[in-house]
Amino acid sequence: VVDVLLAKNEPRYNSALIECYSYLGYYYLLKSDYATSKEYWNKILAIDPTNATANRALDGIK
């Protein structure tokens, strides 16, 4: 799903990308793969720097 949305490169898909990245961030967080989890949270912040969920997750990982 992420690859399809990225290929379209349209801002209207940003909310779907954020949702996908959130699920992946949580997944890797639960697997204790903090580096990969951080990558997904940072991808969210690249789309929406004010995303509260991503900011809280990154604060929790630090």
PDB file of N, CA, C, O and CB in Angstrom:
ATOM      1  N   VAL A   1       0.831  -1.188   0.000  1.00  0.00           N
ATOM      2  CA  VAL A   1       0.000   0.000   0.000  1.00  0.00           C
ATOM      3  C   VAL A   1       0.875   1.251   0.000  1.00  0.00           C
ATOM      4  O   VAL A   1       0.608   2.197  -0.741  1.00  0.00           O
ATOM      5  CB  VAL A   1      -0.945  -0.001   1.211  1.00  0.00           C
ATOM      6  N   VAL A   2       1.908   1.257   0.823  1.00  0.00           N
ATOM      7  CA  VAL A   2       2.784   2.426   0.910  1.00  0.00           C
ATOM      8  C   VAL A   2       3.430   2.701  -0.443  1.00  0.00           C
ATOM      9  O   VAL A   2       3.494   3.852  -0.875  1.00  0.00           O
ATOM     10  CB  VAL A   2       3.870   2.219   1.992  1.00  0.00           C
ATOM     11  N   ASP A   3       3.905   1.660  -1.113  1.00  0.00           N
ATOM     12  CA  ASP A   3       4.553   1.848  -2.412  1.00  0.00           C
ATOM     13  C   ASP A   3       3.604   2.455  -3.435  1.00  0.00           C
ATOM     14  O   ASP A   3       4.004   3.313  -4.222  1.00  0.00           O
ATOM     15  CB  ASP A   3       5.086   0.523  -2.931  1.00  0.00           C
ATOM     16  N   VAL A   4       2.354   2.017  -3.427  1.00  0.00           N
ATOM     17  CA  VAL A   4       1.354   2.548  -4.358  1.00  0.00           C
ATOM     18  C   VAL A   4       1.115   4.027  -4.078  1.00  0.00           C
ATOM     19  O   VAL A   4       1.072   4.839  -5.002  1.00  0.00           O
ATOM     20  CB  VAL A   4       0.027   1.757  -4.249  1.00  0.00           C
ATOM     21  N   LEU A   5       0.959   4.375  -2.805  1.00  0.00           N
ATOM     22  CA  LEU A   5       0.709   5.771  -2.442  1.00  0.00           C
ATOM     23  C   LEU A   5       1.910   6.656  -2.762  1.00  0.00           C
ATOM     24  O   LEU A   5       1.746   7.785  -3.226  1.00  0.00           O
ATOM     25  CB  LEU A   5       0.364   5.878  -0.957  1.00  0.00           C
ATOM     26  N   LEU A   6       3.103   6.151  -2.517  1.00  0.00           N
ATOM     27  CA  LEU A   6       4.303   6.935  -2.819  1.00  0.00           C
ATOM     28  C   LEU A   6       4.459   7.156  -4.320  1.00  0.00           C
ATOM     29  O   LEU A   6       4.894   8.224  -4.749  1.00  0.00           O
ATOM     30  CB  LEU A   6       5.547   6.238  -2.262  1.00  0.00           C
ATOM     31  N   ALA A   7       4.106   6.152  -5.115  1.00  0.00           N
ATOM     32  CA  ALA A   7       4.213   6.266  -6.566  1.00  0.00           C
ATOM     33  C   ALA A   7       3.289   7.354  -7.106  1.00  0.00           C
ATOM     34  O   ALA A   7       3.621   8.029  -8.080  1.00  0.00           O
ATOM     35  CB  ALA A   7       3.889   4.928  -7.228  1.00  0.00           C
ATOM     36  N   LYS A   8       2.141   7.522  -6.478  1.00  0.00           N
ATOM     37  CA  LYS A   8       1.191   8.546  -6.920  1.00  0.00           C
ATOM     38  C   LYS A   8       1.680   9.949  -6.586  1.00  0.00           C
ATOM     39  O   LYS A   8       1.371  10.901  -7.303  1.00  0.00           O
ATOM     40  CB  LYS A   8      -0.174   8.310  -6.284  1.00  0.00           C
ATOM     41  N   ASN A   9       2.443  10.084  -5.499  1.00  0.00           N
ATOM     42  CA  ASN A   9       3.051  11.352  -5.102  1.00  0.00           C
ATOM     43  C   ASN A   9       2.060  12.521  -5.133  1.00  0.00           C
ATOM     44  O   ASN A   9       2.338  13.573  -5.709  1.00  0.00           O
ATOM     45  CB  ASN A   9       4.226  11.659  -6.007  1.00  0.00           C
ATOM     46  N   GLU A  10       0.914  12.317  -4.512  1.00  0.00           N
ATOM     47  CA  GLU A  10      -0.104  13.358  -4.448  1.00  0.00           C
ATOM     48  C   GLU A  10      -0.411  13.686  -2.988  1.00  0.00           C
ATOM     49  O   GLU A  10      -0.580  12.782  -2.169  1.00  0.00           O
ATOM     50  CB  GLU A  10      -1.391  12.918  -5.194  1.00  0.00           C
ATOM     51  N   PRO A  11      -0.483  14.965  -2.667  1.00  0.00           N
ATOM     52  CA  PRO A  11      -0.758  15.373  -1.283  1.00  0.00           C
ATOM     53  C   PRO A  11      -2.064  14.815  -0.719  1.00  0.00           C
ATOM     54  O   PRO A  11      -2.190  14.652   0.495  1.00  0.00           O
ATOM     55  CB  PRO A  11      -0.792  16.869  -1.202  1.00  0.00           C
ATOM     56  N   ARG A  12      -3.023  14.526  -1.572  1.00  0.00           N
ATOM     57  CA  ARG A  12      -4.301  14.015  -1.052  1.00  0.00           C
ATOM     58  C   ARG A  12      -4.157  12.642  -0.406  1.00  0.00           C
ATOM     59  O   ARG A  12      -5.050  12.203   0.319  1.00  0.00           O
ATOM     60  CB  ARG A  12      -5.329  13.941  -2.172  1.00  0.00           C
ATOM     61  N   TYR A  13      -3.056  11.968  -0.655  1.00  0.00           N
ATOM     62  CA  TYR A  13      -2.819  10.655  -0.053  1.00  0.00           C
ATOM     63  C   TYR A  13      -1.991  10.739   1.227  1.00  0.00           C
ATOM     64  O   TYR A  13      -1.688   9.711   1.833  1.00  0.00           O
ATOM     65  CB  TYR A  13      -2.122   9.750  -1.049  1.00  0.00           C
ATOM     66  N   ASN A  14      -1.627  11.936   1.642  1.00  0.00           N
ATOM     67  CA  ASN A  14      -0.778  12.082   2.831  1.00  0.00           C
ATOM     68  C   ASN A  14      -1.401  11.473   4.078  1.00  0.00           C
ATOM     69  O   ASN A  14      -0.694  10.850   4.871  1.00  0.00           O
ATOM     70  CB  ASN A  14      -0.488  13.542   3.080  1.00  0.00           C
ATOM     71  N   SER A  15      -2.713  11.637   4.271  1.00  0.00           N
ATOM     72  CA  SER A  15      -3.331  11.075   5.479  1.00  0.00           C
ATOM     73  C   SER A  15      -3.257   9.552   5.468  1.00  0.00           C
ATOM     74  O   SER A  15      -3.080   8.936   6.519  1.00  0.00           O
ATOM     75  CB  SER A  15      -4.798  11.530   5.598  1.00  0.00           C
ATOM     76  N   ALA A  16      -3.391   8.938   4.294  1.00  0.00           N
ATOM     77  CA  ALA A  16      -3.275   7.480   4.200  1.00  0.00           C
ATOM     78  C   ALA A  16      -1.837   7.042   4.470  1.00  0.00           C
ATOM     79  O   ALA A  16      -1.608   6.032   5.135  1.00  0.00           O
ATOM     80  CB  ALA A  16      -3.734   6.986   2.808  1.00  0.00           C
ATOM     81  N   LEU A  17      -0.873   7.798   3.955  1.00  0.00           N
ATOM     82  CA  LEU A  17       0.532   7.481   4.220  1.00  0.00           C
ATOM     83  C   LEU A  17       0.842   7.593   5.701  1.00  0.00           C
ATOM     84  O   LEU A  17       1.531   6.742   6.264  1.00  0.00           O
ATOM     85  CB  LEU A  17       1.453   8.405   3.421  1.00  0.00           C
ATOM     86  N   ILE A  18       0.334   8.641   6.331  1.00  0.00           N
ATOM     87  CA  ILE A  18       0.559   8.821   7.764  1.00  0.00           C
ATOM     88  C   ILE A  18      -0.023   7.650   8.541  1.00  0.00           C
ATOM     89  O   ILE A  18       0.596   7.162   9.487  1.00  0.00           O
ATOM     90  CB  ILE A  18      -0.058  10.145   8.250  1.00  0.00           C
ATOM     91  N   GLU A  19      -1.201   7.200   8.152  1.00  0.00           N
ATOM     92  CA  GLU A  19      -1.817   6.059   8.842  1.00  0.00           C
ATOM     93  C   GLU A  19      -0.977   4.799   8.661  1.00  0.00           C
ATOM     94  O   GLU A  19      -0.752   4.061   9.621  1.00  0.00           O
ATOM     95  CB  GLU A  19      -3.246   5.820   8.320  1.00  0.00           C
ATOM     96  N   CYS A  20      -0.514   4.549   7.446  1.00  0.00           N
ATOM     97  CA  CYS A  20       0.332   3.373   7.194  1.00  0.00           C
ATOM     98  C   CYS A  20       1.625   3.444   8.002  1.00  0.00           C
ATOM     99  O   CYS A  20       2.025   2.465   8.632  1.00  0.00           O
ATOM    100  CB  CYS A  20       0.658   3.256   5.694  1.00  0.00           C
ATOM    101  N   TYR A  21       2.267   4.596   7.981  1.00  0.00           N
ATOM    102  CA  TYR A  21       3.510   4.761   8.728  1.00  0.00           C
ATOM    103  C   TYR A  21       3.282   4.615  10.231  1.00  0.00           C
ATOM    104  O   TYR A  21       4.147   4.107  10.944  1.00  0.00           O
ATOM    105  CB  TYR A  21       4.130   6.121   8.425  1.00  0.00           C
ATOM    106  N   SER A  22       2.127   5.055  10.710  1.00  0.00           N
ATOM    107  CA  SER A  22       1.812   4.908  12.139  1.00  0.00           C
ATOM    108  C   SER A  22       1.731   3.441  12.524  1.00  0.00           C
ATOM    109  O   SER A  22       2.298   3.026  13.535  1.00  0.00           O
ATOM    110  CB  SER A  22       0.490   5.614  12.479  1.00  0.00           C
ATOM    111  N   TYR A  23       1.023   2.656  11.714  1.00  0.00           N
ATOM    112  CA  TYR A  23       0.918   1.225  12.004  1.00  0.00           C
ATOM    113  C   TYR A  23       2.294   0.574  11.993  1.00  0.00           C
ATOM    114  O   TYR A  23       2.606  -0.247  12.856  1.00  0.00           O
ATOM    115  CB  TYR A  23      -0.005   0.531  10.988  1.00  0.00           C
ATOM    116  N   LEU A  24       3.114   0.941  11.018  1.00  0.00           N
ATOM    117  CA  LEU A  24       4.453   0.360  10.944  1.00  0.00           C
ATOM    118  C   LEU A  24       5.321   0.820  12.114  1.00  0.00           C
ATOM    119  O   LEU A  24       6.099   0.035  12.656  1.00  0.00           O
ATOM    120  CB  LEU A  24       5.120   0.730   9.617  1.00  0.00           C
ATOM    121  N   GLY A  25       5.194   2.069  12.496  1.00  0.00           N
ATOM    122  CA  GLY A  25       5.938   2.574  13.652  1.00  0.00           C
ATOM    123  C   GLY A  25       5.581   1.828  14.921  1.00  0.00           C
ATOM    124  O   GLY A  25       6.457   1.446  15.696  1.00  0.00           O
ATOM    125  N   TYR A  26       4.270   1.620  15.132  1.00  0.00           N
ATOM    126  CA  TYR A  26       3.821   0.867  16.313  1.00  0.00           C
ATOM    127  C   TYR A  26       4.286  -0.589  16.250  1.00  0.00           C
ATOM    128  O   TYR A  26       4.712  -1.155  17.256  1.00  0.00           O
ATOM    129  CB  TYR A  26       2.285   0.923  16.433  1.00  0.00           C
ATOM    130  N   TYR A  27       4.200  -1.184  15.069  1.00  0.00           N
ATOM    131  CA  TYR A  27       4.607  -2.581  14.915  1.00  0.00           C
ATOM    132  C   TYR A  27       6.066  -2.761  15.344  1.00  0.00           C
ATOM    133  O   TYR A  27       6.386  -3.631  16.155  1.00  0.00           O
ATOM    134  CB  TYR A  27       4.416  -3.044  13.450  1.00  0.00           C
ATOM    135  N   TYR A  28       6.936  -1.928  14.789  1.00  0.00           N
ATOM    136  CA  TYR A  28       8.354  -2.066  15.118  1.00  0.00           C
ATOM    137  C   TYR A  28       8.654  -1.674  16.557  1.00  0.00           C
ATOM    138  O   TYR A  28       9.588  -2.201  17.163  1.00  0.00           O
ATOM    139  CB  TYR A  28       9.188  -1.226  14.180  1.00  0.00           C
ATOM    140  N   LEU A  29       7.877  -0.764  17.103  1.00  0.00           N
ATOM    141  CA  LEU A  29       8.028  -0.415  18.514  1.00  0.00           C
ATOM    142  C   LEU A  29       7.710  -1.626  19.391  1.00  0.00           C
ATOM    143  O   LEU A  29       8.434  -1.919  20.342  1.00  0.00           O
ATOM    144  CB  LEU A  29       7.112   0.776  18.884  1.00  0.00           C
ATOM    145  N   LEU A  30       6.628  -2.322  19.067  1.00  0.00           N
ATOM    146  CA  LEU A  30       6.247  -3.516  19.833  1.00  0.00           C
ATOM    147  C   LEU A  30       7.266  -4.645  19.681  1.00  0.00           C
ATOM    148  O   LEU A  30       7.418  -5.472  20.580  1.00  0.00           O
ATOM    149  CB  LEU A  30       4.871  -4.004  19.391  1.00  0.00           C
ATOM    150  N   LYS A  31       7.960  -4.678  18.545  1.00  0.00           N
ATOM    151  CA  LYS A  31       8.987  -5.696  18.313  1.00  0.00           C
ATOM    152  C   LYS A  31      10.337  -5.278  18.905  1.00  0.00           C
ATOM    153  O   LYS A  31      11.331  -5.986  18.746  1.00  0.00           O
ATOM    154  CB  LYS A  31       9.135  -5.965  16.811  1.00  0.00           C
ATOM    155  N   SER A  32      10.369  -4.133  19.583  1.00  0.00           N
ATOM    156  CA  SER A  32      11.588  -3.565  20.177  1.00  0.00           C
ATOM    157  C   SER A  32      12.656  -3.226  19.139  1.00  0.00           C
ATOM    158  O   SER A  32      13.844  -3.174  19.456  1.00  0.00           O
ATOM    159  CB  SER A  32      12.163  -4.532  21.188  1.00  0.00           C
ATOM    160  N   ASP A  33      12.225  -2.998  17.903  1.00  0.00           N
ATOM    161  CA  ASP A  33      13.130  -2.546  16.847  1.00  0.00           C
ATOM    162  C   ASP A  33      12.995  -1.022  16.785  1.00  0.00           C
ATOM    163  O   ASP A  33      12.325  -0.471  15.911  1.00  0.00           O
ATOM    164  CB  ASP A  33      12.797  -3.229  15.442  1.00  0.00           C
ATOM    165  N   TYR A  34      13.648  -0.369  17.732  1.00  0.00           N
ATOM    166  CA  TYR A  34      13.462   1.066  17.918  1.00  0.00           C
ATOM    167  C   TYR A  34      13.994   1.893  16.751  1.00  0.00           C
ATOM    168  O   TYR A  34      13.418   2.928  16.414  1.00  0.00           O
ATOM    169  CB  TYR A  34      14.134   1.504  19.189  1.00  0.00           C
ATOM    170  N   ALA A  35      15.069   1.456  16.141  1.00  0.00           N
ATOM    171  CA  ALA A  35      15.643   2.207  15.021  1.00  0.00           C
ATOM    172  C   ALA A  35      14.666   2.256  13.846  1.00  0.00           C
ATOM    173  O   ALA A  35      14.455   3.314  13.252  1.00  0.00           O
ATOM    174  CB  ALA A  35      16.979   1.576  14.575  1.00  0.00           C
ATOM    175  N   THR A  36      14.077   1.118  13.517  1.00  0.00           N
ATOM    176  CA  THR A  36      13.120   1.079  12.412  1.00  0.00           C
ATOM    177  C   THR A  36      11.854   1.833  12.770  1.00  0.00           C
ATOM    178  O   THR A  36      11.279   2.525  11.930  1.00  0.00           O
ATOM    179  CB  THR A  36      12.783  -0.365  12.039  1.00  0.00           C
ATOM    180  N   SER A  37      11.422   1.701  14.007  1.00  0.00           N
ATOM    181  CA  SER A  37      10.246   2.433  14.463  1.00  0.00           C
ATOM    182  C   SER A  37      10.470   3.935  14.308  1.00  0.00           C
ATOM    183  O   SER A  37       9.587   4.646  13.829  1.00  0.00           O
ATOM    184  CB  SER A  37       9.924   2.083  15.932  1.00  0.00           C
ATOM    185  N   LYS A  38      11.633   4.416  14.705  1.00  0.00           N
ATOM    186  CA  LYS A  38      11.952   5.843  14.591  1.00  0.00           C
ATOM    187  C   LYS A  38      11.910   6.309  13.137  1.00  0.00           C
ATOM    188  O   LYS A  38      11.477   7.424  12.849  1.00  0.00           O
ATOM    189  CB  LYS A  38      13.332   6.129  15.191  1.00  0.00           C
ATOM    190  N   GLU A  39      12.364   5.449  12.222  1.00  0.00           N
ATOM    191  CA  GLU A  39      12.341   5.807  10.805  1.00  0.00           C
ATOM    192  C   GLU A  39      10.919   6.124  10.351  1.00  0.00           C
ATOM    193  O   GLU A  39      10.691   7.101   9.638  1.00  0.00           O
ATOM    194  CB  GLU A  39      12.930   4.671   9.953  1.00  0.00           C
ATOM    195  N   TYR A  40       9.963   5.288  10.768  1.00  0.00           N
ATOM    196  CA  TYR A  40       8.579   5.507  10.343  1.00  0.00           C
ATOM    197  C   TYR A  40       7.970   6.732  11.003  1.00  0.00           C
ATOM    198  O   TYR A  40       7.221   7.469  10.361  1.00  0.00           O
ATOM    199  CB  TYR A  40       7.734   4.285  10.654  1.00  0.00           C
ATOM    200  N   TRP A  41       8.277   6.962  12.271  1.00  0.00           N
ATOM    201  CA  TRP A  41       7.753   8.165  12.926  1.00  0.00           C
ATOM    202  C   TRP A  41       8.342   9.411  12.281  1.00  0.00           C
ATOM    203  O   TRP A  41       7.649  10.417  12.130  1.00  0.00           O
ATOM    204  CB  TRP A  41       8.065   8.146  14.440  1.00  0.00           C
ATOM    205  N   ASN A  42       9.607   9.355  11.902  1.00  0.00           N
ATOM    206  CA  ASN A  42      10.224  10.500  11.236  1.00  0.00           C
ATOM    207  C   ASN A  42       9.653  10.729   9.840  1.00  0.00           C
ATOM    208  O   ASN A  42       9.589  11.869   9.380  1.00  0.00           O
ATOM    209  CB  ASN A  42      11.726  10.303  11.148  1.00  0.00           C
ATOM    210  N   LYS A  43       9.240   9.669   9.166  1.00  0.00           N
ATOM    211  CA  LYS A  43       8.581   9.825   7.863  1.00  0.00           C
ATOM    212  C   LYS A  43       7.262  10.569   8.025  1.00  0.00           C
ATOM    213  O   LYS A  43       6.884  11.376   7.176  1.00  0.00           O
ATOM    214  CB  LYS A  43       8.341   8.448   7.201  1.00  0.00           C
ATOM    215  N   ILE A  44       6.566  10.292   9.122  1.00  0.00           N
ATOM    216  CA  ILE A  44       5.324  11.018   9.399  1.00  0.00           C
ATOM    217  C   ILE A  44       5.634  12.495   9.604  1.00  0.00           C
ATOM    218  O   ILE A  44       4.939  13.358   9.068  1.00  0.00           O
ATOM    219  CB  ILE A  44       4.602  10.432  10.647  1.00  0.00           C
ATOM    220  N   LEU A  45       6.669  12.787  10.374  1.00  0.00           N
ATOM    221  CA  LEU A  45       7.015  14.182  10.644  1.00  0.00           C
ATOM    222  C   LEU A  45       7.498  14.908   9.390  1.00  0.00           C
ATOM    223  O   LEU A  45       7.380  16.130   9.304  1.00  0.00           O
ATOM    224  CB  LEU A  45       8.083  14.253  11.721  1.00  0.00           C
ATOM    225  N   ALA A  46       8.036  14.177   8.424  1.00  0.00           N
ATOM    226  CA  ALA A  46       8.417  14.799   7.154  1.00  0.00           C
ATOM    227  C   ALA A  46       7.178  15.267   6.385  1.00  0.00           C
ATOM    228  O   ALA A  46       7.227  16.251   5.647  1.00  0.00           O
ATOM    229  CB  ALA A  46       9.235  13.811   6.296  1.00  0.00           C
ATOM    230  N   ILE A  47       6.072  14.549   6.570  1.00  0.00           N
ATOM    231  CA  ILE A  47       4.808  14.920   5.930  1.00  0.00           C
ATOM    232  C   ILE A  47       4.090  15.975   6.752  1.00  0.00           C
ATOM    233  O   ILE A  47       3.586  16.961   6.214  1.00  0.00           O
ATOM    234  CB  ILE A  47       3.906  13.687   5.742  1.00  0.00           C
ATOM    235  N   ASP A  48       4.047  15.758   8.068  1.00  0.00           N
ATOM    236  CA  ASP A  48       3.325  16.654   8.981  1.00  0.00           C
ATOM    237  C   ASP A  48       4.169  16.881  10.237  1.00  0.00           C
ATOM    238  O   ASP A  48       4.088  16.105  11.189  1.00  0.00           O
ATOM    239  CB  ASP A  48       1.923  16.063   9.357  1.00  0.00           C
ATOM    240  N   PRO A  49       4.973  17.936  10.238  1.00  0.00           N
ATOM    241  CA  PRO A  49       5.871  18.191  11.372  1.00  0.00           C
ATOM    242  C   PRO A  49       5.167  18.396  12.712  1.00  0.00           C
ATOM    243  O   PRO A  49       5.812  18.312  13.757  1.00  0.00           O
ATOM    244  CB  PRO A  49       6.699  19.393  11.080  1.00  0.00           C
ATOM    245  N   THR A  50       3.883  18.658  12.708  1.00  0.00           N
ATOM    246  CA  THR A  50       3.157  18.897  13.959  1.00  0.00           C
ATOM    247  C   THR A  50       2.379  17.671  14.427  1.00  0.00           C
ATOM    248  O   THR A  50       1.576  17.774  15.354  1.00  0.00           O
ATOM    249  CB  THR A  50       2.204  20.064  13.790  1.00  0.00           C
ATOM    250  N   ASN A  51       2.599  16.522  13.811  1.00  0.00           N
ATOM    251  CA  ASN A  51       1.847  15.321  14.171  1.00  0.00           C
ATOM    252  C   ASN A  51       2.154  14.922  15.616  1.00  0.00           C
ATOM    253  O   ASN A  51       3.268  14.517  15.946  1.00  0.00           O
ATOM    254  CB  ASN A  51       2.181  14.157  13.205  1.00  0.00           C
ATOM    255  N   ALA A  52       1.138  15.049  16.459  1.00  0.00           N
ATOM    256  CA  ALA A  52       1.309  14.808  17.897  1.00  0.00           C
ATOM    257  C   ALA A  52       1.651  13.355  18.201  1.00  0.00           C
ATOM    258  O   ALA A  52       2.463  13.084  19.086  1.00  0.00           O
ATOM    259  CB  ALA A  52       0.046  15.201  18.645  1.00  0.00           C
ATOM    260  N   THR A  53       1.045  12.423  17.484  1.00  0.00           N
ATOM    261  CA  THR A  53       1.291  11.002  17.735  1.00  0.00           C
ATOM    262  C   THR A  53       2.750  10.656  17.460  1.00  0.00           C
ATOM    263  O   THR A  53       3.394   9.982  18.264  1.00  0.00           O
ATOM    264  CB  THR A  53       0.363  10.128  16.868  1.00  0.00           C
ATOM    265  N   ALA A  54       3.265  11.112  16.337  1.00  0.00           N
ATOM    266  CA  ALA A  54       4.657  10.829  15.985  1.00  0.00           C
ATOM    267  C   ALA A  54       5.611  11.477  16.986  1.00  0.00           C
ATOM    268  O   ALA A  54       6.597  10.866  17.399  1.00  0.00           O
ATOM    269  CB  ALA A  54       4.965  11.326  14.561  1.00  0.00           C
ATOM    270  N   ASN A  55       5.315  12.704  17.368  1.00  0.00           N
ATOM    271  CA  ASN A  55       6.171  13.382  18.348  1.00  0.00           C
ATOM    272  C   ASN A  55       6.167  12.667  19.693  1.00  0.00           C
ATOM    273  O   ASN A  55       7.216  12.536  20.325  1.00  0.00           O
ATOM    274  CB  ASN A  55       5.719  14.826  18.532  1.00  0.00           C
ATOM    275  N   ARG A  56       4.997  12.203  20.141  1.00  0.00           N
ATOM    276  CA  ARG A  56       4.925  11.465  21.412  1.00  0.00           C
ATOM    277  C   ARG A  56       5.678  10.146  21.314  1.00  0.00           C
ATOM    278  O   ARG A  56       6.392   9.762  22.241  1.00  0.00           O
ATOM    279  CB  ARG A  56       3.456  11.206  21.808  1.00  0.00           C
ATOM    280  N   ALA A  57       5.517   9.452  20.190  1.00  0.00           N
ATOM    281  CA  ALA A  57       6.201   8.167  20.022  1.00  0.00           C
ATOM    282  C   ALA A  57       7.714   8.354  20.060  1.00  0.00           C
ATOM    283  O   ALA A  57       8.421   7.592  20.720  1.00  0.00           O
ATOM    284  CB  ALA A  57       5.781   7.500  18.699  1.00  0.00           C
ATOM    285  N   LEU A  58       8.203   9.354  19.361  1.00  0.00           N
ATOM    286  CA  LEU A  58       9.649   9.602  19.358  1.00  0.00           C
ATOM    287  C   LEU A  58      10.152  10.012  20.733  1.00  0.00           C
ATOM    288  O   LEU A  58      11.249   9.624  21.132  1.00  0.00           O
ATOM    289  CB  LEU A  58       9.999  10.680  18.339  1.00  0.00           C
ATOM    290  N   ASP A  59       9.369  10.786  21.455  1.00  0.00           N
ATOM    291  CA  ASP A  59       9.755  11.147  22.823  1.00  0.00           C
ATOM    292  C   ASP A  59       9.833   9.910  23.710  1.00  0.00           C
ATOM    293  O   ASP A  59      10.694   9.827  24.586  1.00  0.00           O
ATOM    294  CB  ASP A  59       8.759  12.159  23.416  1.00  0.00           C
ATOM    295  N   GLY A  60       8.944   8.957  23.489  1.00  0.00           N
ATOM    296  CA  GLY A  60       8.932   7.728  24.277  1.00  0.00           C
ATOM    297  C   GLY A  60      10.084   6.797  23.954  1.00  0.00           C
ATOM    298  O   GLY A  60      10.528   6.032  24.810  1.00  0.00           O
ATOM    299  N   ILE A  61      10.567   6.856  22.731  1.00  0.00           N
ATOM    300  CA  ILE A  61      11.668   5.989  22.305  1.00  0.00           C
ATOM    301  C   ILE A  61      12.999   6.518  22.818  1.00  0.00           C
ATOM    302  O   ILE A  61      13.895   5.727  23.115  1.00  0.00           O
ATOM    303  CB  ILE A  61      11.702   5.869  20.772  1.00  0.00           C
ATOM    304  N   LYS A  62      13.152   7.804  22.929  1.00  0.00           N
ATOM    305  CA  LYS A  62      14.435   8.417  23.325  1.00  0.00           C
ATOM    306  C   LYS A  62      14.896   7.998  24.672  1.00  0.00           C
ATOM    307  O   LYS A  62      15.954   8.435  25.126  1.00  0.00           O
ATOM    308  CB  LYS A  62      14.337   9.891  23.299  1.00  0.00           C
TER     309      LYS A  62
END
